[in-house]
Amino acid sequence: MSAEKVLSEKLVLEKTKVLSLGDVLRLDMWGEGLTDISLVAKLPRLEVLALAANNVSSLKPLQGCRMLQELYLRKNKVANLREVMALRALPALSVLWLRDNPCAQHPYYREFVLHCCPGLRQLDGVEVTAEERKAAGKRMTTKTLDEILGRATSAEAVSSPRPKKTTGTGRIDCAKASDTAPSSTPAGTPDGTAIIEERSASGGTVLFTTVAAQRAMLLSIVSLLAELTVESLELLQREVHERIEKQKEKLTKYSQENSL
């Protein structure tokens, strides 16, 4: 079992090159293997926090970051959806990434996050529309909230009869398979937004994201590049290369299937 890695004052000051914790506005700790981020409670002016690819399981330390606007937590170990309730204390939060955490497998994941964070403009790279927010509000009944707060774990979510909203690869299923959400087709969305498709190798469900969502994700990534160390950039480069190779393999399989 690996030892816990704690976010320390020394590490923060080395990364940000500032004189004190009170001066930290942006903090990038991508891929540091952190398990304990309690120190963020001592960063009162923090506006952007990048913690992707760590081992964070609790969001409670973030409650004191009242000025936080953007939070990137992709690929961590947040298993309990109830942890999202800690984000209710962040009035300025407008961009949130929680994809590729166990809690994101919960059938009511997106609705519950929007319930807890009414000011969000973007969740997991997808813009939050007024229609989605309204639909989420209708689904978050007292009974549903009680159920979530009583069993909001990834293990229980797997046994739920409702479909999952994320795939095993971490991609977002924008269709959401919801009985109340508006349907989308490969041809486009009601507002004419283009769609990017990808078929599974087995010929199963079509997963897709909008061009707008792709652009939002790209801009979010690019905005953080200036904050990354050489080591972090090299890690990112390797992961991007691996992703490209996997995508090429999928495209090759898809082409072969269509040629049969």
Secondary structure, 3 states (H helix, E strand, C coil): CCCCCECCHHHHHHHHCCCCHHHCCEEECCCCCCCECHHHHHCCCCCEEECCCCCCCCCHHHHHCCCCCEEECCCCCCCEHHHHHHHHHCCCCCEEECCCCHHHHCCCHHHHHHHHCCCCCEECCEECCHHHHHHHHHHCCHHHHHHHHHHCEHHHHHCCCCCCCECCCCCECCCCCCCCCCCCECCECCCCCCEEEEECCCCCCEEEEEHHHHHHHHHHHHHHHCCCCHHHHHHHHHHHHHHHHHHHHHHHHHHHHHHC
